[in-house]
Amino acid sequence: MNDILKTALEFQSRNVSVIPVGKNKIPLIVWKEYQNRIATKEEIKQWWITYPDAQLGIITGKISGMTVVDVEKNGDYSKLPDTAIISTGGGGRHYYYRYHEGYKNKARIAPLTDIRGDGGYVMAPPSISDKGKYEIIKRSVLTIFPHWLFKSDKPIEKTRGIGLPEYNGTGTGNRNQSLTSYLGSLLNIIHPADWQTLAWAELLKANQKNNPPLSEYEIKTIFTSITNTEKRNPLKSHYKISLPITDDIDIVPIVEATERQGEQTTPYPLGFNIFDDALDGGVREGNLVVITGISGRGKTTLAQNITVNLGKQALPALWFTYEVVIDDLYNRFKNIYEFDLPIYAPKKIVSGNIAWLTDKISKGLKKYDTKFVFIDHIDFLQPKIFTNLDQHRIILKRICEELKTLAIEKKIIIFLIAHVKKVQGREVEMQDVAESSGIYQLCDLLISVDRKVEKINDNGMTVEVMTDTGIAKILKNRKTGKHPFFIFTIINGKIKLSGQY
């Protein structure tokens, strides 16, 4: 059995509709019916008996659960979110996304860019066209189609601010079918990690528009059935690998699999010796560092001092600040260190969306090699829609998962500032972090910052006054397990150490 036939059968087993095509990309069969049904294994085998030199075509759209963005050579794919990516024979790229209704097969939806959706097909690896070989650039689960970048041929429904479809309600007899369809459209937009919270909440809201509404038991039955079905579909969820295995990567001793034959990655000192010693030299590529503490106690100041220490080593940093304007941030850096340092920021902060952050981080890496990213702070990265504390915790954990994955994939170090709930009569502990155990579970280094507060008498009233003396402590250290701290004083924004243990 040749590799192309083997791959075709693998796709068929994953409920993907395949057809045989020639090296000229033209189908070798009448293929319209396979837009509505998936060929049997027997049919596929017979095709390759009849056409032994056939290449592999995948029918896009609803039947296969995918929408593909086809970017030709010299086309711009910089704004496309990461997903499974294929290099085409002509030097272009195919970006495979989860199916999004309303996008048919359409040419030039953008310069040198086509959409392969309902009514279309693409040539797939390991095929060879007249122009060259199709190969896998990146293996990944299929992510959500970036519909916000393209104008739909036929929008599904009027959308609200965050892009969720509108539900108008219906009467007895149509409620189950209508809600099932609506839930399907929600699951195409909302990340699976948020199905149990955001999707469930939206479904409950939609049901209230029915006359009369279904019982919560009936809603739960619909929700459980549809989400379980989606999770089992490897091409419509984030739970399974989306592409068949066609490479020849071998299993080897672990030392042979490392990039550096077992040697550690380069440590980057934070500039505070007590911490750097505890980290065996400093932070490393792929680290997620969380700086936490009560609001106003010095978290941002510590992050800025670390940035300056990196800058003195000619190590560029990229800052995203949602609490102060860029002018104020710049002036704070100038107070700490009077010379210009390699510190960068977007011209304007317009989104807390992770995809937006990823795009700007990629640009900073490419343009200035900004391996150090500072985000102040995590609360600005969460969507505005959640209804209770449990949803809040789940969302914060998901954000940290995304950031940790980003740090590993881009080989960068991300510093994330996170608040804690106010504690009385004790030091901050890991479980106090931003109401979410997911934050301290996922980070590699957790540093708490606090300042001494004094009570003074002001015209007969006792008031609390923040002093310039504080303490910074490592609460979690995945590298060595050591938890040192140092006492500091803040002078014009600069941290001066006065004791370390």
N, C-alpha and C positions, 0 to 999 in steps of 0.2 A: 504494500500500500504506500503510495507516494505521500510526501509531507502535506501537499495541498489538500488531497482527499482526506487525510487524517484530521487536518485542521477543520475542514468543512463539517465532518461528522462531529467533532468536538463542539463546534458552534451549535449544530443542530440539537445536541443534547442539552444545550443551555437555552433552548427556545429562541434561537436566532435564525432568521430566515436567510438561507444561502442559495446562490445560483452559480452556474458555471459561466465564465466570461472568457473572451479571447484576450490575447496580449494587446489588442487594440481597444480593450475595455468594453467591447460590445457583447451583450448577452448572447449565448449560444442556443438559448431556448426562448420560447414565448414565456415571459416571466410575470405577467400581470397578476395571475392567480396567486403567486407566492407573496404578493403584498397583503394577502388576506389569510393565507394558511402557510404553515411550515412544511416543507417537503419531508417525506419519510426517509429513513436511512437507505431503504432499498432504492428509492428514486435517485438519491444522491450518488449511490454507488453505480447505478446504471448510467448516469450522466458521464461519469469519469471513465466508464468503459467505452461509451460512444465517443467521448472527446478526451482522450488520455492526456492531452497537452493543455487542458482547460486550466484557467486561473480561477481564483476565488473571488466571488462577489458577495457582499452582504447587503441585503435590502434594509434600508433605514426606515425610520418612522415607528409607528405604534406597534407593528407586528414584531419588531425586534427590540423594542424598548430603548431606542437610541436616536438621537439627533446629532449629526456630524457637521462640524464646521470645516470646510475645505479651503485652506489658504494656499494659494499658488506661490511659486518661487518669487521672492522679493516682496511678498505681501506682508502686512503688519499683523503679527499675532501677539504683540506685547500685552494687550489688554485682556487676552483670553485667560480665564482661570485655569489652573492646573487640572488635568484629568488624564485619561489614557491618551497617549499621543503616538501617531504613526507618521513616519517619513514616506512620502510618495515617490514614485519612480521619477517624476519630473522635478524633484527638489523641493516640493512643497510639503505641507503638513496636514494631517487629519486630526482634529480634536474630537474625541468621542465623548458625548455627554448623555445623560439620562434623557429619555424622550420627553419633549415638551409640546403639548398640543397647540395647534395654530400655526405651525411652521411647516410648509410644504417644501418640496424640492424647488430651490430658487437660485438662479445665477446672479452674481454680482449684487448681493445684498449689502456689500461694502467693497471698496477697491480690492481687486484680486481675491475676493472672498465669496464663496458660495455656501449655501445651506443644503445639506442632504437630509431631508426629513421624509414626511409622507410622500410616497410616489417616487422615491429616489433609491439609489444604491451607490456603494463605493467598492473599489477594489481593496483587498485586504491582504496582509502578510500571510504566508510567505510568497505571494504572487510576484510575478515579474511582468511588467508592461513593456511596450515598445520603447519606453523612455528609461526604464530602470527598475530596480527592485524595491518592493514595499517592505519596510522594516519597523520594528517596535522601537520607539525612542523612550517611552516611559510606560511602565505597567502601573495601573492604578484602578481603583474602583471608579465607576463612572460618576462624576459629580454633576451638580445641577446645571442645566443648560443656561448660559448667561443671556436670558431673554431680554434683559434690560439694555443690551448692546445693539439689539436688532429690532426692527419693526416687524411685527407679526402680520402675516397675510390676512388672518382672521382671528382677532383677539377672542379668547374664550369668553370672558365676561369683563365687565367693568371692574377695575381693580382699585383697592384702597391704597393708602400711603405706603405700606410696607410690601405691596405686591401680592397680597392674598386675594383670591377671587371672591366676588360678592355672591351671597346666597339669598334668593328672594322668597324662599318658602313655597310650600305646596299643600295640598289637602289630602284627605284620606284616600288611600289607594296608590299614591305615588311617593309617599314619604320615604320608604325604605330605599327604593331605587334612586331617588333624587339625592338622598344623603350619602349613599354609597358612591355615586358619581362625584359629588362634591368632595368627599374625603379623598378620593383618588387624585383630584386636582391639588388638594392641600399637600399630599405626600410627595408630589412632584416638585414642590417648592420648598417645603420645610425639611431641614436635615433630620435624618433618622434619630439622632440623639435627642431631638426635641419633639418627637412624635407624641410621647406620653404626656407632655406638658402643653406645648403650644398647639399642636394639631388637635389634641383632645379638647382643649378649652375652646378652640374655634368651632369644633363640631357641636359642642353643647350650645354655643351661642346660636349657631345656624338652626338647630332643632327648635329653638324658641320661636322661629318665624313660621313654623309649620302650624297648620290649623286642623286638628289640635296637635301639639307636640307629641312625639313618641316618648315612651317611658325611658328613664335612664338605663334600665336593664336592656331594652332593645337597642339603644344607642351603643352601649358597651359591646353587645354582640356584633354589631356591624363593625365597630372599631377594631375589635380583636381579630375578627376574621380577615379584614382587609390588610391590616398591618402585618399579620403573620404571613399572609400570602406574599406581600411585597418583600419581606425579609428573606423569603426562600428563593426569590428571583434574583440570580446573581447579576443580572444586567440592569436591575432597577433599584438597587439598594447599595448602601455603603458597607454591607456586611460580608461580601464575598468577592473574590477576585473576578474581574470582569472579562479578561481575555484568556484564551487557551495558551498553554505553555508550548512555545515553539523553539526556545533556545536550547543550547547544549551545555548550560552551566552545570558543572560537576559538584559533588560533595567532596570536600577536602578537609584535612586537619585545620583547626581554627587559625593557627598561626599563618597558614598560607592564604586564608581568606581576608586577613587584615591588610589594610593599605600600607601600613608601616612595619610589617613583620613583628607586631607585638609592641612596638614602641609607642609611648603615650603621645597624645597631641600636645602642641605647644601651649604652656600655661601663660596667661596674660595677667600680670600683677594688678591688683586693685589700687595699690599705692599705700595700703595700710599693712605694715609688716606682720602684725599679729594675725591678721586674717589670711594673708598670703602664705604664711608658714603653715597654717592649719589646712590650707588647700593644696599643699605641695607645689606652691609656686603661683597659684592664681586660678582664675576661671578658664574654661576650655570651650572649644567649639561644641555646639549642641546644648550648652547649659541654659537652663531657665532659672534666673535669679530673681527672687521676690524680696523686695524691701518693704517692710510693714511697720505699722505703729499707729497710735492714735493720731487723728487729724491735727496738723499744726505742730508736731513734735520733732520734725527734722528729717523726714524720709526723703523729700525732694532735695534738701540740702546735701544729704549724704550722696545721693545719686549724682548730683552736679559735681561734687568733689571727686567722685570716682571718674567722671567724664574728663575732668581737668587732668587728673593723674594719667589717664590713658592718652590724652592729647599731648602731654609732655613727652610721651614715648613715641609720638608721631602715629598714634593709632586712632583712626577716624571713628567718630560716633554719630549716630542718627537719632534725633530726638522727636518724639511725638508728645506734645503737652496739650492737655485739654483744660487745664486750670488757669493758665496765664497766657497772655498774648506773647507772641514771639519776641517783641521788643523788650518786654520785661525779662524773659528768659535770657536773652542776649546780655542785658545789663547785669544780671546776676552772675553770669560767667565772667564778665569783665571785672566785677568786684573781686572774684576769687583769684583771677589771673589776668594781668593787664595786657598780655600779648594775645594776638589772635591764634586760635587753635583749630585743628581740623574737626569742627563740629558742624553738623548739617541738620536741616529741618525742611519739611514741605513748606512751600510759600504760604499755603493756607491749609488748615485742618478742616476738612469738610465732611468727614465720616469717621465713625468708630467701627465700621465694618471690617472684619478680618480680611476679606478679599481686597479691600482698598488698602489696608496696611501692607498686605503681602506685595501688592503692586508697587507701592512706594519703597518698600524695603528692597525689592529686586532692582529698582532703578538706582537706589543709593549704593547698592553693592556694585553694580555695573559701572557707575560713574565715578564713585569715590572710594570704593572698597570699604564701606562702612560695616564692619563685622560686629559692631557693638550697637545695639538698639535699645533705647530707653523709652518706656511708655508710662506716662503719668496721667491717669492711673486706670486700673482695670474696670472700674464702674462705668467708664465712658465707652467701653467696648461691648457692653451687653445691649441687646435689643430692648426697646422701650416697652414691649408687651410681655408682661408676666403678671400673674394674679396672686401668687402667694410665695412664702419663703422657700418652700421646697423647689418651686420652679427657679427661683433666684439662685439657689445653690447649684442646681443642675446646669444652668446656663453658665455660671462662673467656672464650673469644672470643665465644661465643654470648651470655653474660651482658652483655658490653660492647656487643654489637650491640643488645640489648634496651634497655639504658640510654641509648645514644646516640639510638635512635629515640624513646624516651620524652622525652628532653631536647628534641628537635626538635618533637615533637607538642605538648608541654605548654608550650613556650617557657620552659624553665627552665634553670638551670645545675646540673649534678650534679658533686659532688666525690666521688671514689672513692679510698679508701685501699687500696693494694696492697703486699704485701711483695715483697722480692727475695731471691734466693738470696745467701748470704753470699759476698762476694768478698774475695780476699786481695791486698794490695799495690797496689790500684788503686781509682779512683773507680767508683761505680755507673754503668752504661751502660744504654741503652734495652733492649738484649736480655736484661738480667738480670731484667726485671720479671716476677715471679710465674710463671715458666716458660711464658709465653705471649706470642708475638709479636703475637697479636690485640689485646692490651691497648694496646700503644703504637701499633699501626697505627690503631686506631679513635679514640683520644683526640685532642682538639684541643690540649691543654696537658699536658705531663708535667713534674712537678717532683720532683726528688730531694732528700731530706733526710738529712744524716749528722751525727754528733757525733764529736768528737775523743776518742780513747781513749788513756789513758796507762798505762804499765806501771810498777807500783810493787812494792817488796819488802815482803812481809808475813810476818814471822817466818821468813825464809829462802826463802819461796816467791814467785815472780813472778806477780802477778795483774793483770788488766786492770781499769781503773776508768774509768767514763764521766765525762767532764767536762761543764761547762755550755756549752762553746763548740762551735759547729757551722757547717755551710754548707748553704745552700739554693740549688739551681741549676735552671734551666729546661733540660731535656734535649730537649724537643720543643715547638715553637711554630708551630702551623699558620698563625697570623695574620701574623707578620712574619719568622719564621725566626731571630730574635735569641735568643741563649742566655746571658743574663747570670747572675751569681750574687751572693749576699751572704753575708758572715760575720755570725754572730749569737751572742749570749749569752742563755741562758735564766735569768731571775730570777723565782722564784715563778710559774712557768708562762708568764710573759710574754716574748716574743721581743724583744730589743733589738738593733738593728743596730749593728755595729762596723766594717763595711767593705762596699763594694759595687763591682762591676766589670762 
